[in-house]
Amino acid sequence: MIPDPAETTALPQQRDTAPRVRERNRRDKRDPRLPIAELFSVERARRLWESLPEEHRQDHFDAANMPADYLSAFSKRTINKERGWFTQSLSLRGLPEPMLWELAWCVHQQVADGYGINTGRMGELRRGLVLAVEHGGPAARAARSLTALTHEEWGREVRGALMRANASVNSHLPVFVENGLKHLQDRLAHAYHDGEWWRLNVWNPALDRRIPQREHEPYGRAVANFSQLTTDWFREAAKWWLSVQLSTERYVWSSVKSRLDHLKWFQWYIDQAGCAGPHLVDTPEKLRTWLRGFVDLLNNHTAMTGANKGGRLAKNSRRGPLVTVEAFYRWMYDNRDEAVRVLGDRRWGGLGMHHCVLFRLEDKPRLINQLPDDMALEDQVISEIAAGSGVLADPKPEGGLDDRQAFHALMLLIRTGRRMNEVLMMDFEPLLPLLTAGGQEGKDPDGFVARLAYQQTKITGGDPSTIPVDQEIVDIVRRQQQWAREFITAQGAPAGTNPRYLFLQTKNNPIGKRPYASATFHSRLGTLTKKLAINDSVGRPVKISKTHTFRHTRATDLINAGVPIHVVMRYLGHVTPAMTMHYAKTLAVTAEREFLRYKKVTADGRTAEVDPSDLYDLLHLDQRADRVLPNGWCMLPPRQVCSKGNACLTCDKFVTDASHRDELQHQLAQTEALITRRQAQFAARHGEPMGEDNIWLVGRLTETRALAKVLVALDQVSVHEDGQLRAVRGAGAADRPEPLTTPQQEPTA
């Protein structure tokens, strides 16, 4: 009987269960159903041995037979007293032959994957195994393979052998054996497993080369553990579904990980509410009620981490499991006949159309893809980050982090707007020549000089992953290349060897085969954030570790500069303009400016004509207080000066006489009062006094000066001559320079 959903959604143990599930998922990286001991056979072990190059099929390695590719990987150096030099050596002798083959194969795989070999710990592992095989219990003495016992059982056998043999060896020997064997047994389990790779409960791309992955996979060392899907029919179907999506490149590895996390929520609900197999319920009429319980579980769950800690799960956290479960069941319905054959469960063949749309639209939280308004950083903030970023490279005694790689990577993020993994996973030589023909002579020294190739780890099917770069970026790349060469040379790599990546993991990476870890980079930037403590113009703390803000900032700068949208799309590596417009949504100010550019009208209602050459200046009207008028803006480009003042007073065709004196005096008083009133309004609105260079104020002051000059001129003219009033020309016109093209100028009255 299926419990009432109203009762199952309370789940009083939710707060305790979720952390335990996550912790168990972190610890358990192995397939608990995998019969490791049963996978072994002497023939399989021999095949591993014979797959090695001939020079690697040795029972010991020293200066006489050391393969060239092992030199940089073998880290432990010992002193050869007879020959008087430092040598690198590792012995595998004393073990049963199949065990020796397995150990030699594991060493080779470790080196091939770019890891170092700690010959000291490997030697301790060999000594512990030899001791257990010779003096352990019956199971250890009969063992022919490293997989004959679990790593915990091998540790117990070593402890017993130490007591029986009374051997004076390292007391930590059992710990070395347990820790060392766990990883080696995982390697051997995947190597010995002859079935389809997706049948395993634990998918480990680092150990199983059959798992499809991109050449550059940011999460390539992450493990997908299906053990948390404890319902057999659900787990096996989920593995098959995700394996097909991965093999057909519908999903990438990171997508598989996220979908598996979504399915774990559904398994949790199955554990609480129960189900009737793949059909979920006995009759279709019960399906809606049962599924509503799952929706209520997600809606009522208390978030344990993140921004919503203590409250409801975020919209995406609630929507994701619903969308994934629905996609899973829709695919299983479409492939139900094949599912019966592949999974061997006839119940899948009975799925109906009602399993294709499990949830209603109102069940799925509607996502509002609204970015915060601090995604595009201000110029001043970028300048402060760049100025303080040297802390990353400074030595630790001087208060720095002693990480020059993080410093170089941050500089590239700021300058190029690439995603974090696109920078951290760059090839060692990412610079390519420009596609334009001709040499570089005579070109702008601040212009583009090369193309920068980056790893497109998110979008497939876009344009080639290159962008044009200037000399400053080229210099940053060259300095990082020099650092990387020096690093791997210090690790023992032959001189002149280039690593695979430009930015390198610094631990257990002797030949530079693995890139700088994104988690380490986030940690460095988090520390930098605390040290610099930068705030933006409104006082909000700036999180430098929020690296995607640099991408939004770069996109903002390009669109603000008037770069065509298709060029911005190409630069950002987007497939559709809609993806690029996602960034443009942060540019509301720019949109308003562009609107005003085309919608401004003159005083008589006509559309204002704007010279395209003045566009850049007009886009910065809000930064020019001198162009702010009491009732609008002055559209005159800032590089031009208005000298008209009052159009009548400064016109050389304007005349007046004493009969208009009272009107002119009244106009002067009104203009002065207007100036005083508008100055007060301007200060109240903008928080600062109206500057003397304000275009409106300049015009009004020109009017008052012209009026004053007219009044003075009227007072100085004799009105009694000939008994008539004498007219005077506008005083503003007298201040104009003489026109060069006019041979004579009529004298001012």
Beta strands, then each sheet from edge to edge (+ up, - down):
strand 1: 60-61
strand 2: 77-80
strand 3: 85-88
strand 4: 90-91
strand 5: 202-203
strand 6: 224-225
strand 7: 431-432
strand 8: 448-453
strand 9: 466-470
strand 10: 628-629
strand 11: 632-633
strand 12: 655-656
strand 13: 728-729
sheet 1: 1+ 4-
sheet 2: 2+ 3-
sheet 3: 5+ 6-
sheet 4: 7+ 8- 9+
sheet 5: 10+ 11-
sheet 6: 12+ 13-
end
